[in-house]
């Protein structure tokens, strides 16, 4: 081989090995990633794209484009060089419905993808099949649903019951009340006397029936029925009961069987006395806030007053209140006992405070003149008293001194 041929062969070999090295400096980009809100414009079927290739996007249905959205291939990466974006479209307010409301989900406002579900108010029912609306690319789906008032079914009762209602067409709306009564006065209701239509369109209770009036012997707390053998009483029969000590019965312990059960209701009430009861011209000296049957309390009368009955006795809590009476009255003065004395006009005792009397003493007692005394809160003043006179004369005393 000539020298020229060798040089040409070596040059060709160097060219074949250096060409790929030059292409490694330029990196291609893969197909841009798919977006939820936007899609590529044009044909993008290749697996890779050369440097500086430009990609443009358009918004998908349900989104609005704000500005252009473009990218270009740079060193194997797609670089965004515009500030455009796709935002979800608004469907506007979905619409309110009479007698109902809605609840928003999926989104925080009425934009593409948002869902609202409608609900009826209490007492109303949904009559539309679809209760939800969704914000789509073309607006809200479906129509607003409809709520109508919920009714309870007609009442089915026996012939001996009167139904009292304000409804004339046997359509009972939510909250409506109907009442019942027996046509025969000798019968009573067995069940509720009234029922009402609930928000579920159902009656809260089953209607009653009518049965013969009878009353079973009740349990009476702190009491007992006198005729313990009789367990059931008929209409208008009277029951007598008594209460334990410290308790008292209402209405003298009598109760009558009626269609409304026992009237009045048998009841034994604990006997209690209040330490705050008013006292005429005095007060109760309490150590407790409540007194029970048999408890005792002191009464303090105002100055110049004394208890009208048994003043030295404590007052006891009884079924009729405090006993004896807590009435305080003005102090009075009994007939004064004056030994060896005589009282003027000696009648009509005791005397009221402020009344006065005259008295005088017998012979050889003093004072001999009429003396006045007054009835006070502390008794007769000054104290009525007759003292024996000193019978020794001055002459006798003189003679005695001379003798001594």
Buried (B, 14 or more C-beta within 10 A) or exposed (E): EEEEEEEEEEEEEEEEEEEEEEEEEEBBBEBBEEBEBBBBEEEEEEEEBEBEBEBBBEBBEBBEBEEEBBBBBBEEEBEEEEEBBBEBBEBEEBEEBEBBEBEBEEBEEBBBBBBBEBBBBEBBBBEBEEBBBBBBEEEBBBEBBBBEBBBBEEBEBEEEBEBEEEBEEEEBBBEBEBEBBBEEEEBBBEBBEEBBBBBEBEBEEEBBBBEEBBBEBBEBEBBEBEEEEEEEBEBEBEBEBBBBEBBBBBEEBEBBBBBEBBEEEBBBBEBEBBBEBEBEBBBBEBEEEEBEBEBEBEBEBEEBBBBBEEBEEEBBBBEEBBBBBBBBBBBBBEBBEBEBBEBEEEEEEEBEBEBEBEBBBBEEBBBEEEBEBBBBBEBBEEEBBBEEEEEEEEEEEEEEEEEE
